[in-house]
Amino acid sequence: MSNTTELWQQYTAILQEELVPALGCTEPIAIAYASAVARRTLGAMPDRMTAACSGNIVKNVKGVIVPSTGNLKGIETAAILGAVGGDPDRKLEVLKSVTDADVAETRRLIGEKLCKVELIPGESGLHIILTAGAGDDTALVEIRDEHTNIVRVERNGATLFSSGADEQTLTEPLPELDYSCLSIEGILDYAEHCELTPAITSMLDRQIECNTAISQEGLEGNWGVNVGSTLRQIYGDDIKVRAKAAAAAGSDARMSGCVMPVVINSGSGNQGMTVSLPVIEYAREMNASKDKLYRALLISNLMAIHQKTGIGRLSAYCGAVSAACGAGAAITWLSGGSKEQIADTMTNTLANVSGIVCDGAKPSCAAKIASAVDAALLGHYMSMENEAFQPGEGIVQDNVEKTIESVGRLGREGMRETDIEVLKIMVGD
């Protein structure tokens, strides 16, 4: 097998790992998933629960409505509903089959203080330890780094599964994927020349279908503060407005409890919509072929993942920026831009809005998405006029790969203290 063939297989595998459907914001869903697995492990409905979460989990669950609940928010809601009505086999769609009776029971158990919430000290990333008890029996489920990555399961103190151990896992192990193989040059080569196999097209068709549907719901319904529909109402029907509004509207609906699935990117539904919907709108405006849309989405998705690899799943750095940057690169490609212009689009975007702070999942994410997409479009139109920010101007480096590395350092290291302070502000400390 040639190196190119192996590299492209790795790119396809990365997309298959990342572009999966999720129902609701992925952080409360991860808690619900852990809880559903804990109940199954316990073999009974818990009479007591403790959800210990890292700071970024707390931050991203506090302000977002748990799907199917109407208006319920918070860690307790996610944990209890996961135990009451969650289906662990559905993973990020764990709450897909909950009923009105499940929600009513969840409300009752919230009132009875069934679930205690704890902060895992010193942890800012993605970390959940869900413990549950029924009578004399106990169960523990631990998730780290990825929303469905269970690293430990215990029953009555005995380890049923631990990451790296020989015990039988309750979930499929994560594939061994090397994200360091991603590069702008490699992504463009793959997107332009790979065979669009059914495995690839079905994955992208699902992203187009799901994300377009929830975006339309966000535009037509009354969700959150209606950022998407407000953009259309105030600024009109221009393609630049439609691109921003489409992504924002999807977030309007999703952050406010809409029970429609989203195909995610880098563990985030908001990023999944931001990376795809502006590209879909521009492809439609250009009357681009389905083949060209597929290849543009390969670019946008992989460019976003490439950036997030250095930043990490959860941080104080707003992921909509990375996603919008990927969308901007794809729009430049759709417009016939050169590799240099695609790189300049990304540089222009990152030089502009890399300072947007993530203060958790909530309705205002829709506005941040709109701002990030606006910056990406500005970056695109600048690059098409051969205008680009230059090395030495702020965080801009000698080439776009080095700029991406710098942004990764900024999000991962530089904003660590910011993350702590944001959390303190949110919890009233």
Protein Blocks (a to p, Z undefined) as FASTA:
>chain_A
ZZklmmmmmmmmmmmmmmccdedjfklmmmmmmmmmmmmmnopacfbdcddddfklmmmm
mmpccehklpagcjklmmmmmmmmpcfklmmmmmmmpcfklmmmmmmmmmnomaacddde
hiabdcddddddehjbccddddehiaklcfbdceehiafbdghiabdcfbdcdddddfkl
pcfklmmmmmmmmccdfklmmmmmmmmmmmmmmmmmmmmmcehjllmmmmmmmnojafkl
mmmmmmmmmmmmmmnopacdcddeehiaklmmmmmmmmmmmmmmnopafklmmmmmmmmm
mmmmmmmmmnojbdcbdfklmmmmmmmmmmmmmnopafklmmmmmmmmmmmmmmpccebj
afklmmmmmmmmmmmmmmmmmmmnopacdehiajacfblklmmmmmmmmmmmmmmmmmmm
mmmmmnoZZ
